[in-house]
Amino acid sequence: MINMASATPRVRDRFASLAMTVFMLASAAAVAQEQDASSFPNRPIHIVVPFPAGGPSDLVSRLIGQKMTETWGQPVIIDNRPGANTIIGAQAVARAAPDGYTLLMAIDSTLVMNQFMHKNLPYDPFNDFAPITLTTKTVSVLAVRADGPRTVAELVARARANPGRLNFGGGTITAQLMGHLFHKAVGLDIVYVPFKGTPETTQGLLSGSVDLVYASTVIAVPLVESGQVRALARLDSRVVPAVADVPLLADAAGLKDFDDLAVWLGLVAPKGTPAPIIDKLNREVARILNDPVVKRKSEATGGYIETSTPTEFAVFMRKEADRWGRALKELGLRHD
């Protein structure tokens, strides 16, 4: 390191000039980012949903997109890219230009579980995305067909009498984990059947491909109300009006130490997206979702609004990774 106190005036002048150049470049970059944010958006925004249309992430994305279009006057296009446990959609966004015009409505499995389930994951959940905000947490239910067991106790008795002969479906890793954690807690041998999303999972239940599902109330409640499906228990202590009489799974199964299990969704952008644009998106999404009318509409179907700052979202992701990383290691679940 050069001792500036003993440096010649010429050297000191060169260092001062270099420092001023660095400062001016940084200032120019900051000004350019602010200008980009002030004109953002000036063309259509794409929100990639890594699931088929109709599921919780699709519904909240369309709600946000509609309101953004009304506010900013630019189309917001919902791009459904299902498959590979959300990897297809996530990889597409990770490789997109970091300009705020391509976003990902990520689910917990995208940003947390996939890194523990896939040895060669083609994206890094912490280093390839810039968190914007949490959006919702959903309430899930353990459900069977209308002609299935009437209580959790009856389901448990049937499964114990037929080890390995019942199937359960899930459209996300979280739903798979819900099933495995509960089945392990009560000592059941039930086979997992994967689906690409929650709508397909419930169709599998109705067609008889599986005997039970762990599905969000966004999808399950209409089927419960139509009489096609019976909700035996909810996996979260929050109460959705449409399933207010459905018992908590831990209570229905007589489990003392069984934590709430909820699926969460959050909006992210490609890493390197300018902070002013991230902040602008954060403020707009939080404004939309915390509007009392929007909030009531979402929560009536089980999509509980929960927004955050980008920093809070990043911290939350790390904590969830610690939690679920331990659970996945204990259960020994991997996809490769």
N, C-alpha and C positions, 0 to 999 in steps of 0.2 A: 504493500500500500504506500502511495506517495504521501509524504509529510508535507502538507500544503503550507505549513508555517515556514518551512525552510526552502520551499520551492521558489524558483526565480519568478519575477513579475510576468515574464513571457508565458511560463507554464501555468501560472495562476489565471492569466487571461484566457488561455486555451480551455482550461477546465470550466471557467465561468461561462465562456461561449458555448461549450458543449452542454452544460447544465441548462442554459437558456433555450437551446435548440430542443432538448428533450422536453422541457416544460411547454414550449410552444406547440410541439407536435401533440403532446398529450391534451393540451387545451383545445387544439383544432379537432382532435378526435372526439372529445367530449361535446364540442359544439355541433359537430356533424351528427352525432348520435341524437342529440336533442332535436336537431332539425328533422332527422328521420322520424323520430317519435311524434313530432308535431304534425307531420303530414300522414302519419300512419292511421288507418290503412287507406291506400289509394287504389287498391285492386282487390279482387276476391280473396277471402281467407278460406283455407281448407282445414277442417278438423277431422283427423283420421280417427275412426272408431274401429278398434281391432276385433269387432264382433259383428254378427249379422244385424240387420235392422230389427228394432222392436225390443231390444234388451235395455237394461238400466242405463248403460253408458251411451247408447244411441239416443234414448229419450232425453237425457239431460243435455246432451250435445245439441240436439235440435232445438231445445228450449233456449239455450244460450245463443245459438246461431240466429234464431229468429229475432231475439231482442238486440243482438249486436247489429244486425242488418237495419233494424229500425233506427238505432242510434247513429250509426256511422254511414249509412247509405251505401254500403258495399255488400255484395252477396257473401254469405257464409255457407260454404258447401260441405255437407257431411259426407265423408268418404269412408264407406264401410269396407274394411279389409280384414275379414276374419281368417282364423286358422293358426295352427302351430302354437297354441297357448298364448296368443296375442303377439307372437314374435314377428309375424309378417308385417303387421301394421307398425309396430315399434321400430323395426329396422328401417322401414321407409321414411319415418320421421327423423330418425337419427342421422340419415344420410341427406336430408333436405337442407336447403339453404337456410342459414340462421338469420332470417329476416322478419320473423313473426307471422309469415303468411301460411306456414304449415305447422299445425299443432297436433298434439296427440291427447285424446281423452283416455288416459291410462287407468288401468285397474291395479289393485294391490299386487296381483300376480305379475304384472308387467314390470313393476318397479322394485319388487321385493322378492317374490318367491322364485321367479324364473332363474335367477342367478344361482340358486341352490339346486334347481331341478335339471339344469342343462349344462353339461361340461363345456361345450363350445358355443355359448350364447353369442350371437353375432352383434350384440350391442352391450354397452356398459350402462346399467341403470343410473349410476351416480355421475359418470363422466361424459355421457353422450347427450344428456338432457339438462335443460334449465327449468327448474320448478317454477310454476306460475301460482297455482293455488289448489288446495283441496276443493272439491265441489260438493260431493255427497257421501253419506254412508247409508247403506241399505240394510233393511231388516230382512233376514231370510227365515224360511220355515222348512221344517221337515214335513213333506207332504206325500200322500199316497192317493191312488185312485179312489173314487167314491165307494167302490165295492171292496176296498182294502180294509186293513185293521182300523178299528175305531179309536184306539188309544195307543200311546207309546208303549205301555205295558203289554198290550196285545201284540204289537209289532215285535217287541223284544222276545216274547214267548214263541212267536212263529219262527223268528230267525234262529233261536236256540234249538228249536226242534228240527230245523232244516239247515244245518251248517253248510255254507258254500253254495246254497241253491237260490238265495235271493240276490238281486242285483240292485245297485243304486247308481243314479246318474248325476253328473255334475258338468256344468259348462265352463267352469273355471277351476284353477288349482285350489282356490279358497274353498269352493264347494266340495272338492275332493277332500281337502283337509278337514272340513267340518264333519264329513262322514267318517273318515278314518279316526279322528280324535274321539268322536262319540262312540263308535263301534268298539274301539279299544277300551274305552272307559267302562263299558258294560259287558265286554267279552263276547262280541258278535263276529261271526265270519260271514261278511257280505261282500260280494264282488263288485268292484268299481267298473263302470262303463263310461268312457269319456264322450262328450259332445262338444260341438264348436261354440255353443252359447246357451244361455238360459232358455230362450224360446224352443230350441231344438231339444233341450233336455226334457221340458214339460211335454213336448210332443211324443218323446220316447216313453214317458210315463203313460200317456193316454193310449198309445198303441200297444202297450204291454211289453215293450223292450226292456223296461226296468220296473222294479216293484216300488221304489221310493226315490225321492229326489230331495236335494237341498237347494232351494230356489228362492230368489228374492220375491218379496210381496208384490213388487211392480208387475211381475209376470204371474205369480201364483194366485193373487187375490181375485182377478176376474174369473179364473177357473173354479175357485172356491165358491164364488157368488153364483156361478152358473150351475153348480151342483156336480161338476165333473171330477173335482178333486177335493180331498179332505186334508186340511192342515192339522197335523197332530201336535205340533209344538213350534214355538218360535225360538230362535237362537240368540236373541238379543233382548235385554230387559226393557228396551223402549217399546211402547205399545202403539201399534198401528190401529186406528179405529176399526178397520174391516176385520181384524183378527184380535180384537181386544179380549175376547173370551178364550183365546188359544193359550194354553199354559206355556210357561218357560220350560225349555227342554230339560234343564238341570232339575227343576222341580218335578216334572212329569216322570223323570227317570230315577229320582231319588239320589241325585249326585250332589255332593256338598261342595266340591272344589272343581267346578267346571265353568270356565270363564265365558263371558259373552263372546260371540263370534260374529263379526260384521264385515261386510265387503265395503271397501272404500274406493272412491274414484277421484282422480285429480288431473289437472290440465298441465301439460309440459310442452316446451318448445325445444328445438335443437340447441345443443350447447353452443354458446357464442352469440346467441341472439342478444342484441344490445339491451342493457339494463333498463333504459328508459322505455323501450317497447314492452319488456316484461312487466314493468310497473304499470304501464297504461292498460295492458291486458288484465292484470291483476285487479286493478280498480274497477274496470268495466264488468268483469265476471262477478266480483263480489257485490257490486251494485245490483246486477241483475238477480242474482240468487237470493239476496237478502231483502228484496222487495216483498212486502207482506203477502201480496197476491200470489206471486211466484212461489214463495215459501210454502204457503198453505196448499197450493196445487201439488207441489212435489211431495210434501210430507204426508198428504192424504193417501198416497200410494206407496209410502215406505221409503222414499228418497229423502233422507234427513239432510238438510243443508248444513254444510260445515266448510267455511272458507278460511283462508289463512294468508299470511304474507309468504312470499317466496322463501324467505329464510326459515320460517316456521315449518313450511312444507318439507324443506330439505332435512331439517332436524327430525321431523316425524318419520320420514322415510328410513332414516338410519336406525331409529328406535324399533320400527316394525321389522327391519332386517334382522336385528338382534333377536327379537321375539320369535319370528317364524323360522329363522335359520336353525335355532335350537330345536324347534318342534320337528322340522323336516329331517334333521339329523337323527333325532330319536326314533322317528317313524321309519326312517330308511327309504323315503320316497325319492325316486329319481326317474327322469324320462330318457336318460341315456347312460 
